[in-house]
Amino acid sequence: MEDNLEKNQKFMQEMNRITMERQIQMQNQMRERMAAAQIAKARDMFLWFGSFYAIAGTGMLAGFLRTRKPAVIAPLLPLTFIVGYQADLAYGNKLNRIKAEAENIMEFERDLIEIPSGLPTLSTIDTARFQLQDQQKYHAAPKIR
């Protein structure tokens, strides 16, 4: 009898370990897919910004050549920064710099990302659940006839 119980416990532990590993793998694959989708979105946005920048820049340069007023090409400066930022995000190493900064925050500025009042425990969850049940029991909604 005890032998079966011990085998059963080992089996359950192994199943729990396998289940946890599968959950970790699934979460990691979902994270990777979401990151790939964000990079693809950034690249698509860069194509749109780049096209707009090329068309608008050409029009502004043509207007400047006609009028010789520098105010006509002034919007090129902020547009250049926007397109540069998007190009860095889509094809540059901006994501690596963001990841490095996130790792720095996790290592040296942990207090910025901690959950207020710490992680919930089973006892705090059960306490809140019992309080809600008591509250509902003593403050029941009136019955409508």
N, C-alpha and C positions, 0 to 999 in steps of 0.2 A: 504494500500500500504506500509506504513512504517512498519507495523507489519510483513509483508512478508519479507521486506528487513532485518529487525532485526533477524528474524528466519534464513534467508539465511546466514547472517554473523555469527551467532552462529554455524550453521551447518558447514560452511567453517572452522571456528576456530577448531571445534572438529575434522574434517577430517584432518586438518593440524597437529593437536596434535597426532592423531592416526598414520598418515603417519610417523611423526618424531620418534615416539616410535618404529614403525616397522623397520625403518632404523637403529636405534640404536641397536635393538635386532639382526638384520641381521649382522651388522658389528661385534658385540660382538661374535656371533656364528662363523663367519668366522675367527676371531682372535683365538678363542678357538680351532677350527679345525686345523689351521696352527700351533699353539703351540703343539697340540697333535702329529701332523705329524713330527715336529722337534724333539720331545722327542723320538718318535718311530725311527726316523733316527739315533739319537744318540745311542739308544740301539742296533740297528742293527750294527752300526759302532763298538760299543764296542765288540760285538760278534766276528767280524772279527779281530779287534786288539787283543783281548784276545786269539783267536785261533793262530794267528801268534806269539804272545808272548810265548805261551806255546810250540809251535813247535820249534821256534828259541831258546828259553831258554833251552829246553832239548838238542838241538844240541850243543849249546855253552857249557853247563855243561859237556856233553860227550866229547867234544873237549878239555876242560880244564882238565878233569880227565886223558885223554890220554897224553896230552903234558905238563901239569903243567905250562902253560904260562898264566898269568893273562890277557894278552891282548885279549885272546880268549873270555873271559866273560865280557870285558869292555862295549860292546854295550848293555848289560842288564841294565845298569844304565839309559840311556836316554829312553830306551823302557819301563822301569818301570814307569817313569814319564808320558809318553804318555798314557799308559794303565790306570794308576791311574787317570789321568785327565778325560779320557773318561768314566771310571767307575763312577766317581763323577758326571759327567754330566748326565749319563744315569740313574743311580740308587741312587745317593746321593742327597745332598741338595744344589748342586751348583746352580740350577735354582732358588731356594729361595734366595740365596745370590745375584745372578744377579738381581733378582726382587727388593730386598732391596736396592741395589746400584742404580738401575734405579730410584727408588722412592726418594732416597737421592739427586740424580742429579736434578730431577724435582722440588724438594722442595728448595734446597740450591744453586744449580748451574744452574738456569734457563737460564742464559745468554748463556750457551753452546748449548742450543737446540733451541734458538729463530731463526726465519726465518730472514735473512738479509732484512732490510727495513720494517720489520713488515708484518702483514697479508695484503694481497691485499684486497682492498675495491671495491665496485661496481664502484665508481668514477674513481679509478686508472685503472680498467679493461676497462671501457668505453673509457677513455682517450687514452689508448694504442690501443684500437680497432679503434677509429677514426683516430689516427695518422697513423696506418697501411693502412686504407682505403684512406686517403689523399696521402700517399706515393705511393700506387698502382695507384691512379688516375693520379698523376703528372709524375710518372715514369713507364708508361705502357710498357709492353714488346713489342718489334717491331713485326709487323705482317710479317709472312713469306709467300711469294706468290709462 
